[in-house]
Amino acid sequence: MYEVIFLWALALAWIIFAVIQDLKTREIANWLNFSLVIFALEFRFFYSLFNNDGFSFFYQGLIGLGVFFLLGNLFYYSRVFAGGDAKLMISFGAILPTSSFFILNIQSLLTFLLIFLFSGFAYIFATSTVLCIRHFKAFKKEFARQLEKKKKLMISLTLLGAVLILLGFFEIIFSIIGLSIIFISYLYMYSRAIDEVCMVRKIQAIHLREGDWLYTNLKVGNKIIKSNWNGLTNEEIKSIRKKYKQVKIRQGIPFSPNFLVSFIIFASFKIFNLNLWNPLW
């Protein structure tokens, strides 16, 4: 059991450092994520080497790392995560599998993922609500502008949703689909307004960092530096600093606190032997 406690303590310490760094600088350093993977796998290897149970503990860590490597890249390329968050997710793969049995480790990985998704939704909703309240006047104006901008589409989706809700008198699934269409449509407008009002800020070009997201494309000489998901490179930053004193960048909501909350909930499930899969698996 002490090997599990060690891995959890290691992960907890690294997550706390990641959260502090993310909140201070809006980035998570590569060395922090990679060192967590290295320390976790080294511990697994030497524990397995001096243990009579073979190398299962080490191999399960490699499998977990592989599974979360795929998940982290999926979230990154689908633009759910920034690079630092994706790497932090990957590093968790080396921590979470603590059983010698593959199926139990898959259950653990899925349990963490479900906790992470649900707590992530709650975290984003709570954070965006606070931002909305703090900038309510600007948000209200921007929300109206977003609705006006997509007026025809929103009217069409609202009417479609209303028709489906009425059809729900015959089959309840239609009401569920109709409500979902309306809810997701207005949620998208809400997130767009929050993004424009609260996530865009002007900074001195000297303070630009690798990975920052430009708000709009910038022209430097004959070259266009594009605003894209991968963020700025060091070469692009050097070019921008030669021409611009200030630039607008887009910042995301720091997501690392959700890793900390999710891990604490996950550990609590394990400590109190709560299993989401008892009825199914």
Phi and psi restraints in degrees (value plus and minus 20) as a CYANA .aco file:
   2 TYR   PHI     -84.4   -44.4
   2 TYR   PSI     -48.3    -8.3
   3 GLU   PHI     -85.5   -45.5
   3 GLU   PSI     -55.5   -15.5
   4 VAL   PHI     -88.6   -48.6
   4 VAL   PSI     -64.6   -24.6
   5 ILE   PHI     -79.5   -39.5
   5 ILE   PSI     -61.3   -21.3
   6 PHE   PHI     -82.4   -42.4
   6 PHE   PSI     -67.0   -27.0
   7 LEU   PHI     -82.3   -42.3
   7 LEU   PSI     -62.6   -22.6
   8 TRP   PHI     -84.5   -44.5
   8 TRP   PSI     -62.5   -22.5
   9 ALA   PHI     -84.0   -44.0
   9 ALA   PSI     -60.6   -20.6
  10 LEU   PHI     -81.0   -41.0
  10 LEU   PSI     -68.6   -28.6
  11 ALA   PHI     -82.5   -42.5
  11 ALA   PSI     -63.4   -23.4
  12 LEU   PHI     -81.3   -41.3
  12 LEU   PSI     -64.2   -24.2
  13 ALA   PHI     -81.8   -41.8
  13 ALA   PSI     -64.6   -24.6
  14 TRP   PHI     -87.0   -47.0
  14 TRP   PSI     -59.9   -19.9
  15 ILE   PHI     -83.4   -43.4
  15 ILE   PSI     -62.4   -22.4
  16 ILE   PHI     -80.8   -40.8
  16 ILE   PSI     -63.8   -23.8
  17 PHE   PHI     -81.3   -41.3
  17 PHE   PSI     -62.3   -22.3
  18 ALA   PHI     -83.2   -43.2
  18 ALA   PSI     -62.4   -22.4
  19 VAL   PHI     -83.2   -43.2
  19 VAL   PSI     -66.3   -26.3
  20 ILE   PHI     -79.8   -39.8
  20 ILE   PSI     -65.9   -25.9
  21 GLN   PHI     -85.8   -45.8
  21 GLN   PSI     -61.2   -21.2
  22 ASP   PHI     -83.8   -43.8
  22 ASP   PSI     -62.6   -22.6
  23 LEU   PHI     -89.7   -49.7
  23 LEU   PSI     -51.8   -11.8
  24 LYS   PHI     -99.6   -59.6
  24 LYS   PSI     -65.1   -25.1
  25 THR   PHI    -136.0   -96.0
  25 THR   PSI     -25.4    14.6
  26 ARG   PHI      41.6    81.6
  26 ARG   PSI      11.5    51.5
  27 GLU   PHI    -173.4  -133.4
  27 GLU   PSI     136.9   176.9
  28 ILE   PHI    -137.6   -97.6
  28 ILE   PSI     100.2   140.2
  29 ALA   PHI     -84.1   -44.1
  29 ALA   PSI     124.1   164.1
  30 ASN   PHI     -79.0   -39.0
  30 ASN   PSI     -58.8   -18.8
  31 TRP   PHI     -81.6   -41.6
  31 TRP   PSI     -50.7   -10.7
  32 LEU   PHI     -88.0   -48.0
  32 LEU   PSI     -66.0   -26.0
  33 ASN   PHI     -89.0   -49.0
  33 ASN   PSI     -65.8   -25.8
  34 PHE   PHI     -87.4   -47.4
  34 PHE   PSI     -56.8   -16.8
  35 SER   PHI     -87.2   -47.2
  35 SER   PSI     -51.9   -11.9
  36 LEU   PHI     -83.8   -43.8
  36 LEU   PSI     -63.3   -23.3
  37 VAL   PHI     -81.7   -41.7
  37 VAL   PSI     -66.7   -26.7
  38 ILE   PHI     -82.4   -42.4
  38 ILE   PSI     -68.7   -28.7
  39 PHE   PHI     -83.2   -43.2
  39 PHE   PSI     -62.0   -22.0
  40 ALA   PHI     -83.9   -43.9
  40 ALA   PSI     -66.0   -26.0
  41 LEU   PHI     -90.2   -50.2
  41 LEU   PSI     -56.3   -16.3
  42 GLU   PHI     -82.3   -42.3
  42 GLU   PSI     -64.3   -24.3
  43 PHE   PHI     -82.2   -42.2
  43 PHE   PSI     -64.5   -24.5
  44 ARG   PHI     -80.2   -40.2
  44 ARG   PSI     -62.1   -22.1
  45 PHE   PHI     -84.0   -44.0
  45 PHE   PSI     -71.0   -31.0
  46 PHE   PHI     -90.7   -50.7
  46 PHE   PSI     -51.6   -11.6
  47 TYR   PHI     -83.4   -43.4
  47 TYR   PSI     -64.2   -24.2
  48 SER   PHI     -86.8   -46.8
  48 SER   PSI     -56.0   -16.0
  49 LEU   PHI     -82.9   -42.9
  49 LEU   PSI     -59.4   -19.4
  50 PHE   PHI    -120.6   -80.6
  50 PHE   PSI      -8.7    31.3
  51 ASN   PHI    -131.2   -91.2
  51 ASN   PSI     127.8   167.8
  52 ASN   PHI    -100.1   -60.1
  52 ASN   PSI     -23.4    16.6
  53 ASP   PHI    -108.4   -68.4
  53 ASP   PSI     -13.2    26.8
  54 GLY   PHI      63.4   103.4
  54 GLY   PSI    -182.1  -142.1
  55 PHE   PHI    -122.8   -82.8
  55 PHE   PSI      -1.4    38.6
  56 SER   PHI     -78.4   -38.4
  56 SER   PSI     -60.9   -20.9
  57 PHE   PHI     -80.9   -40.9
  57 PHE   PSI     -57.3   -17.3
  58 PHE   PHI     -93.0   -53.0
  58 PHE   PSI     -65.8   -25.8
  59 TYR   PHI     -84.3   -44.3
  59 TYR   PSI     -57.8   -17.8
  60 GLN   PHI     -84.8   -44.8
  60 GLN   PSI     -53.8   -13.8
  61 GLY   PHI     -84.7   -44.7
  61 GLY   PSI     -60.1   -20.1
  62 LEU   PHI     -84.4   -44.4
  62 LEU   PSI     -60.9   -20.9
  63 ILE   PHI     -83.5   -43.5
  63 ILE   PSI     -65.6   -25.6
  64 GLY   PHI     -79.9   -39.9
  64 GLY   PSI     -60.6   -20.6
  65 LEU   PHI     -81.8   -41.8
  65 LEU   PSI     -61.8   -21.8
  66 GLY   PHI     -84.5   -44.5
  66 GLY   PSI     -63.9   -23.9
  67 VAL   PHI     -82.1   -42.1
  67 VAL   PSI     -66.2   -26.2
  68 PHE   PHI     -96.8   -56.8
  68 PHE   PSI     -40.0     0.0
  69 PHE   PHI     -83.7   -43.7
  69 PHE   PSI     -64.2   -24.2
  70 LEU   PHI     -84.7   -44.7
  70 LEU   PSI     -64.2   -24.2
  71 LEU   PHI     -83.6   -43.6
  71 LEU   PSI     -65.6   -25.6
  72 GLY   PHI     -79.2   -39.2
  72 GLY   PSI     -63.2   -23.2
  73 ASN   PHI     -89.0   -49.0
  73 ASN   PSI     -56.2   -16.2
  74 LEU   PHI     -80.9   -40.9
  74 LEU   PSI     -66.8   -26.8
  75 PHE   PHI     -86.3   -46.3
  75 PHE   PSI     -55.4   -15.4
  76 TYR   PHI     -89.7   -49.7
  76 TYR   PSI     -70.0   -30.0
  77 TYR   PHI     -96.0   -56.0
  77 TYR   PSI     -37.2     2.8
  78 SER   PHI    -110.1   -70.1
  78 SER   PSI     -15.4    24.6
  79 ARG   PHI      46.4    86.4
  79 ARG   PSI      10.1    50.1
  80 VAL   PHI    -104.6   -64.6
  80 VAL   PSI     -59.8   -19.8
  81 PHE   PHI    -132.9   -92.9
  81 PHE   PSI     131.5   171.5
  82 ALA   PHI    -102.9   -62.9
  82 ALA   PSI     153.9   193.9
  83 GLY   PHI     -79.5   -39.5
  83 GLY   PSI     -64.3   -24.3
  84 GLY   PHI     -83.5   -43.5
  84 GLY   PSI     -60.4   -20.4
  85 ASP   PHI     -86.8   -46.8
  85 ASP   PSI     -59.7   -19.7
  86 ALA   PHI     -83.0   -43.0
  86 ALA   PSI     -61.8   -21.8
  87 LYS   PHI     -89.1   -49.1
  87 LYS   PSI     -54.3   -14.3
  88 LEU   PHI     -86.0   -46.0
  88 LEU   PSI     -59.9   -19.9
  89 MET   PHI     -81.1   -41.1
  89 MET   PSI     -64.0   -24.0
  90 ILE   PHI     -80.3   -40.3
  90 ILE   PSI     -63.7   -23.7
  91 SER   PHI     -83.9   -43.9
  91 SER   PSI     -47.6    -7.6
  92 PHE   PHI     -84.6   -44.6
  92 PHE   PSI     -46.8    -6.8
  93 GLY   PHI     -80.9   -40.9
  93 GLY   PSI     -48.7    -8.7
  94 ALA   PHI    -100.4   -60.4
  94 ALA   PSI     -31.8     8.2
  95 ILE   PHI    -118.7   -78.7
  95 ILE   PSI     -65.7   -25.7
  96 LEU   PHI     -88.2   -48.2
  96 LEU   PSI     -60.0   -20.0
  97 PRO   PHI     -90.2   -50.2
  97 PRO   PSI      96.2   136.2
  98 THR   PHI    -143.7  -103.7
  98 THR   PSI     -17.3    22.7
  99 SER   PHI    -123.4   -83.4
  99 SER   PSI     141.2   181.2
 100 SER   PHI    -104.0   -64.0
 100 SER   PSI     -29.1    10.9
 101 PHE   PHI    -123.2   -83.2
 101 PHE   PSI     107.9   147.9
 102 PHE   PHI     -77.8   -37.8
 102 PHE   PSI     -66.3   -26.3
 103 ILE   PHI     -83.5   -43.5
 103 ILE   PSI     -56.9   -16.9
 104 LEU   PHI     -88.4   -48.4
 104 LEU   PSI     -54.6   -14.6
 105 ASN   PHI     -90.5   -50.5
 105 ASN   PSI     -57.1   -17.1
 106 ILE   PHI     -82.7   -42.7
 106 ILE   PSI     -60.5   -20.5
 107 GLN   PHI     -80.0   -40.0
 107 GLN   PSI     -62.3   -22.3
 108 SER   PHI     -83.5   -43.5
 108 SER   PSI     -63.7   -23.7
 109 LEU   PHI     -83.7   -43.7
 109 LEU   PSI     -62.2   -22.2
 110 LEU   PHI     -88.0   -48.0
 110 LEU   PSI     -58.0   -18.0
 111 THR   PHI     -80.5   -40.5
 111 THR   PSI     -67.9   -27.9
 112 PHE   PHI     -81.3   -41.3
 112 PHE   PSI     -62.0   -22.0
 113 LEU   PHI     -82.6   -42.6
 113 LEU   PSI     -63.9   -23.9
 114 LEU   PHI     -83.9   -43.9
 114 LEU   PSI     -65.4   -25.4
 115 ILE   PHI     -79.0   -39.0
 115 ILE   PSI     -63.9   -23.9
 116 PHE   PHI     -81.5   -41.5
 116 PHE   PSI     -63.8   -23.8
 117 LEU   PHI     -87.8   -47.8
 117 LEU   PSI     -64.8   -24.8
 118 PHE   PHI     -88.2   -48.2
 118 PHE   PSI     -64.7   -24.7
 119 SER   PHI     -89.1   -49.1
 119 SER   PSI     -51.3   -11.3
 120 GLY   PHI     -84.0   -44.0
 120 GLY   PSI     -62.1   -22.1
 121 PHE   PHI     -82.3   -42.3
 121 PHE   PSI     -65.0   -25.0
 122 ALA   PHI     -83.5   -43.5
 122 ALA   PSI     -60.1   -20.1
 123 TYR   PHI     -84.5   -44.5
 123 TYR   PSI     -67.4   -27.4
 124 ILE   PHI     -84.0   -44.0
 124 ILE   PSI     -62.0   -22.0
 125 PHE   PHI     -83.3   -43.3
 125 PHE   PSI     -65.2   -25.2
 126 ALA   PHI     -85.0   -45.0
 126 ALA   PSI     -64.7   -24.7
 127 THR   PHI     -84.3   -44.3
 127 THR   PSI     -65.2   -25.2
 128 SER   PHI     -87.3   -47.3
 128 SER   PSI     -52.6   -12.6
 129 THR   PHI     -85.0   -45.0
 129 THR   PSI     -62.8   -22.8
 130 VAL   PHI     -81.4   -41.4
 130 VAL   PSI     -64.4   -24.4
 131 LEU   PHI     -83.3   -43.3
 131 LEU   PSI     -59.5   -19.5
 132 CYS   PHI     -81.9   -41.9
 132 CYS   PSI     -64.6   -24.6
 133 ILE   PHI     -85.4   -45.4
 133 ILE   PSI     -61.3   -21.3
 134 ARG   PHI     -87.3   -47.3
 134 ARG   PSI     -50.8   -10.8
 135 HIS   PHI    -141.3  -101.3
 135 HIS   PSI      22.8    62.8
 136 PHE   PHI     -81.4   -41.4
 136 PHE   PSI     -63.2   -23.2
 137 LYS   PHI     -81.9   -41.9
 137 LYS   PSI     -67.2   -27.2
 138 ALA   PHI     -86.9   -46.9
 138 ALA   PSI     -57.9   -17.9
 139 PHE   PHI     -83.8   -43.8
 139 PHE   PSI     -65.3   -25.3
 140 LYS   PHI     -78.1   -38.1
 140 LYS   PSI     -63.4   -23.4
 141 LYS   PHI     -85.9   -45.9
 141 LYS   PSI     -63.7   -23.7
 142 GLU   PHI     -90.2   -50.2
 142 GLU   PSI     -57.3   -17.3
 143 PHE   PHI     -81.9   -41.9
 143 PHE   PSI     -63.3   -23.3
 144 ALA   PHI     -83.1   -43.1
 144 ALA   PSI     -58.8   -18.8
 145 ARG   PHI     -85.8   -45.8
 145 ARG   PSI     -60.9   -20.9
 146 GLN   PHI     -84.8   -44.8
 146 GLN   PSI     -60.4   -20.4
 147 LEU   PHI     -84.4   -44.4
 147 LEU   PSI     -61.0   -21.0
 148 GLU   PHI     -85.8   -45.8
 148 GLU   PSI     -58.6   -18.6
 149 LYS   PHI     -83.7   -43.7
 149 LYS   PSI     -56.1   -16.1
 150 LYS   PHI    -133.4   -93.4
 150 LYS   PSI      14.9    54.9
 151 LYS   PHI     -76.5   -36.5
 151 LYS   PSI     -71.3   -31.3
 152 LYS   PHI     -83.4   -43.4
 152 LYS   PSI     -63.2   -23.2
 153 LEU   PHI     -84.0   -44.0
 153 LEU   PSI     -63.5   -23.5
 154 MET   PHI     -86.6   -46.6
 154 MET   PSI     -59.3   -19.3
 155 ILE   PHI     -83.1   -43.1
 155 ILE   PSI     -63.7   -23.7
 156 SER   PHI     -82.3   -42.3
 156 SER   PSI     -65.2   -25.2
 157 LEU   PHI     -87.5   -47.5
 157 LEU   PSI     -57.9   -17.9
 158 THR   PHI     -85.9   -45.9
 158 THR   PSI     -62.4   -22.4
 159 LEU   PHI     -85.2   -45.2
 159 LEU   PSI     -62.1   -22.1
 160 LEU   PHI     -81.2   -41.2
 160 LEU   PSI     -65.0   -25.0
 161 GLY   PHI     -81.5   -41.5
 161 GLY   PSI     -61.2   -21.2
 162 ALA   PHI     -84.2   -44.2
 162 ALA   PSI     -61.6   -21.6
 163 VAL   PHI     -83.0   -43.0
 163 VAL   PSI     -63.6   -23.6
 164 LEU   PHI     -85.5   -45.5
 164 LEU   PSI     -56.4   -16.4
 165 ILE   PHI     -83.2   -43.2
 165 ILE   PSI     -60.7   -20.7
 166 LEU   PHI     -84.8   -44.8
 166 LEU   PSI     -58.3   -18.3
 167 LEU   PHI     -86.6   -46.6
 167 LEU   PSI     -36.6     3.4
 168 GLY   PHI     -83.3   -43.3
 168 GLY   PSI     -37.6     2.4
 169 PHE   PHI     -84.5   -44.5
 169 PHE   PSI     -44.2    -4.2
 170 PHE   PHI    -116.8   -76.8
 170 PHE   PSI     -55.3   -15.3
 171 GLU   PHI    -168.6  -128.6
 171 GLU   PSI      98.7   138.7
 172 ILE   PHI     -79.5   -39.5
 172 ILE   PSI     -47.9    -7.9
 173 ILE   PHI     -80.8   -40.8
 173 ILE   PSI     -52.1   -12.1
 174 PHE   PHI     -84.2   -44.2
 174 PHE   PSI     -60.1   -20.1
 175 SER   PHI     -83.1   -43.1
 175 SER   PSI     -61.3   -21.3
 176 ILE   PHI     -82.7   -42.7
 176 ILE   PSI     -64.6   -24.6
 177 ILE   PHI     -85.2   -45.2
 177 ILE   PSI     -63.1   -23.1
 178 GLY   PHI     -81.8   -41.8
 178 GLY   PSI     -66.6   -26.6
 179 LEU   PHI     -82.9   -42.9
 179 LEU   PSI     -58.2   -18.2
 180 SER   PHI     -84.2   -44.2
 180 SER   PSI     -61.9   -21.9
 181 ILE   PHI     -81.2   -41.2
 181 ILE   PSI     -67.2   -27.2
 182 ILE   PHI     -85.5   -45.5
 182 ILE   PSI     -65.5   -25.5
 183 PHE   PHI     -82.1   -42.1
 183 PHE   PSI     -68.6   -28.6
 184 ILE   PHI     -85.2   -45.2
 184 ILE   PSI     -57.3   -17.3
 185 SER   PHI     -81.8   -41.8
 185 SER   PSI     -68.6   -28.6
 186 TYR   PHI     -94.7   -54.7
 186 TYR   PSI     -49.0    -9.0
 187 LEU   PHI     -84.6   -44.6
 187 LEU   PSI     -58.1   -18.1
 188 TYR   PHI     -84.1   -44.1
 188 TYR   PSI     -64.2   -24.2
 189 MET   PHI     -82.2   -42.2
 189 MET   PSI     -59.4   -19.4
 190 TYR   PHI     -81.8   -41.8
 190 TYR   PSI     -66.8   -26.8
 191 SER   PHI     -86.8   -46.8
 191 SER   PSI     -55.6   -15.6
 192 ARG   PHI     -84.2   -44.2
 192 ARG   PSI     -62.7   -22.7
 193 ALA   PHI     -85.8   -45.8
 193 ALA   PSI     -63.7   -23.7
 194 ILE   PHI     -79.8   -39.8
 194 ILE   PSI     -63.4   -23.4
 195 ASP   PHI     -80.8   -40.8
 195 ASP   PSI     -65.9   -25.9
 196 GLU   PHI     -89.9   -49.9
 196 GLU   PSI     -57.3   -17.3
 197 VAL   PHI    -103.9   -63.9
 197 VAL   PSI     -61.1   -21.1
 198 CYS   PHI    -128.4   -88.4
 198 CYS   PSI     -40.6    -0.6
 199 MET   PHI    -121.3   -81.3
 199 MET   PSI     -25.4    14.6
 200 VAL   PHI    -125.8   -85.8
 200 VAL   PSI     109.1   149.1
 201 ARG   PHI    -164.3  -124.3
 201 ARG   PSI     134.2   174.2
 202 LYS   PHI    -117.9   -77.9
 202 LYS   PSI     110.8   150.8
 203 ILE   PHI    -151.1  -111.1
 203 ILE   PSI     142.1   182.1
 204 GLN   PHI     -87.5   -47.5
 204 GLN   PSI     118.0   158.0
 205 ALA   PHI     -79.3   -39.3
 205 ALA   PSI     -49.1    -9.1
 206 ILE   PHI     -84.3   -44.3
 206 ILE   PSI     -41.8    -1.8
 207 HIS   PHI    -113.5   -73.5
 207 HIS   PSI     -18.1    21.9
 208 LEU   PHI     -83.7   -43.7
 208 LEU   PSI     123.1   163.1
 209 ARG   PHI    -146.4  -106.4
 209 ARG   PSI     135.5   175.5
 210 GLU   PHI     -77.3   -37.3
 210 GLU   PSI     112.6   152.6
 211 GLY   PHI      76.8   116.8
 211 GLY   PSI     -31.3     8.7
 212 ASP   PHI     -82.2   -42.2
 212 ASP   PSI     126.0   166.0
 213 TRP   PHI    -118.8   -78.8
 213 TRP   PSI     101.6   141.6
 214 LEU   PHI     -88.4   -48.4
 214 LEU   PSI     126.4   166.4
 215 TYR   PHI     -95.4   -55.4
 215 TYR   PSI     -62.3   -22.3
 216 THR   PHI    -156.4  -116.4
 216 THR   PSI     146.6   186.6
 217 ASN   PHI     -83.9   -43.9
 217 ASN   PSI     127.7   167.7
 218 LEU   PHI    -142.1  -102.1
 218 LEU   PSI     121.7   161.7
 219 LYS   PHI    -121.4   -81.4
 219 LYS   PSI     104.3   144.3
 220 VAL   PHI    -144.7  -104.7
 220 VAL   PSI      83.0   123.0
 221 GLY   PHI      45.6    85.6
 221 GLY   PSI    -146.0  -106.0
 222 ASN   PHI    -114.0   -74.0
 222 ASN   PSI     -16.1    23.9
 223 LYS   PHI    -124.6   -84.6
 223 LYS   PSI     119.4   159.4
 224 ILE   PHI    -124.2   -84.2
 224 ILE   PSI      99.8   139.8
 225 ILE   PHI    -113.0   -73.0
 225 ILE   PSI      93.7   133.7
 226 LYS   PHI    -107.1   -67.1
 226 LYS   PSI     126.6   166.6
 227 SER   PHI    -100.6   -60.6
 227 SER   PSI      93.4   133.4
 228 ASN   PHI    -162.0  -122.0
 228 ASN   PSI     150.3   190.3
 229 TRP   PHI     -85.1   -45.1
 229 TRP   PSI     -49.3    -9.3
 230 ASN   PHI     -92.8   -52.8
 230 ASN   PSI     -36.3     3.7
 231 GLY   PHI      61.0   101.0
 231 GLY   PSI     158.8   198.8
 232 LEU   PHI     -97.7   -57.7
 232 LEU   PSI     125.2   165.2
 233 THR   PHI    -113.9   -73.9
 233 THR   PSI     146.6   186.6
 234 ASN   PHI     -82.7   -42.7
 234 ASN   PSI     -56.1   -16.1
 235 GLU   PHI     -85.4   -45.4
 235 GLU   PSI     -61.3   -21.3
 236 GLU   PHI     -85.2   -45.2
 236 GLU   PSI     -58.6   -18.6
 237 ILE   PHI     -82.7   -42.7
 237 ILE   PSI     -62.1   -22.1
 238 LYS   PHI     -80.5   -40.5
 238 LYS   PSI     -61.9   -21.9
 239 SER   PHI     -85.7   -45.7
 239 SER   PSI     -62.0   -22.0
 240 ILE   PHI     -83.4   -43.4
 240 ILE   PSI     -62.7   -22.7
 241 ARG   PHI     -83.1   -43.1
 241 ARG   PSI     -46.2    -6.2
 242 LYS   PHI     -91.4   -51.4
 242 LYS   PSI     -46.6    -6.6
 243 LYS   PHI    -132.3   -92.3
 243 LYS   PSI     -54.9   -14.9
 244 TYR   PHI    -132.7   -92.7
 244 TYR   PSI     118.7   158.7
 245 LYS   PHI    -109.5   -69.5
 245 LYS   PSI     -55.4   -15.4
 246 GLN   PHI    -152.1  -112.1
 246 GLN   PSI     126.9   166.9
 247 VAL   PHI    -161.0  -121.0
 247 VAL   PSI     136.6   176.6
 248 LYS   PHI    -114.7   -74.7
 248 LYS   PSI     112.8   152.8
 249 ILE   PHI    -144.9  -104.9
 249 ILE   PSI     139.7   179.7
 250 ARG   PHI    -127.4   -87.4
 250 ARG   PSI     107.4   147.4
 251 GLN   PHI    -132.6   -92.6
 251 GLN   PSI     120.9   160.9
 252 GLY   PHI    -110.4   -70.4
 252 GLY   PSI     149.7   189.7
 253 ILE   PHI     -95.3   -55.3
 253 ILE   PSI     106.4   146.4
 254 PRO   PHI     -76.3   -36.3
 254 PRO   PSI     102.5   142.5
 255 PHE   PHI    -121.3   -81.3
 255 PHE   PSI     -27.7    12.3
 256 SER   PHI     -80.5   -40.5
 256 SER   PSI     -53.0   -13.0
 257 PRO   PHI     -76.8   -36.8
 257 PRO   PSI     -49.0    -9.0
 258 ASN   PHI     -88.3   -48.3
 258 ASN   PSI     -51.3   -11.3
 259 PHE   PHI     -82.4   -42.4
 259 PHE   PSI     -62.8   -22.8
 260 LEU   PHI     -83.8   -43.8
 260 LEU   PSI     -68.2   -28.2
 261 VAL   PHI     -82.3   -42.3
 261 VAL   PSI     -65.3   -25.3
 262 SER   PHI     -83.1   -43.1
 262 SER   PSI     -60.3   -20.3
 263 PHE   PHI     -86.9   -46.9
 263 PHE   PSI     -60.1   -20.1
 264 ILE   PHI     -83.8   -43.8
 264 ILE   PSI     -62.5   -22.5
 265 ILE   PHI     -84.4   -44.4
 265 ILE   PSI     -64.1   -24.1
 266 PHE   PHI     -79.6   -39.6
 266 PHE   PSI     -66.6   -26.6
 267 ALA   PHI     -82.2   -42.2
 267 ALA   PSI     -57.1   -17.1
 268 SER   PHI     -84.1   -44.1
 268 SER   PSI     -60.6   -20.6
 269 PHE   PHI     -78.6   -38.6
 269 PHE   PSI     -63.4   -23.4
 270 LYS   PHI     -88.9   -48.9
 270 LYS   PSI     -63.2   -23.2
 271 ILE   PHI     -82.9   -42.9
 271 ILE   PSI     -62.1   -22.1
 272 PHE   PHI    -113.7   -73.7
 272 PHE   PSI     -10.1    29.9
 273 ASN   PHI      37.4    77.4
 273 ASN   PSI      22.4    62.4
 274 LEU   PHI    -112.2   -72.2
 274 LEU   PSI     103.9   143.9
 275 ASN   PHI    -141.5  -101.5
 275 ASN   PSI      99.8   139.8
 276 LEU   PHI     -91.4   -51.4
 276 LEU   PSI     -37.2     2.8
 277 TRP   PHI    -123.8   -83.8
 277 TRP   PSI     -15.8    24.2
 278 ASN   PHI     -74.2   -34.2
 278 ASN   PSI     -64.7   -24.7
 279 PRO   PHI     -93.5   -53.5
 279 PRO   PSI     -38.2     1.8
 280 LEU   PHI    -130.8   -90.8
 280 LEU   PSI     -50.2   -10.2
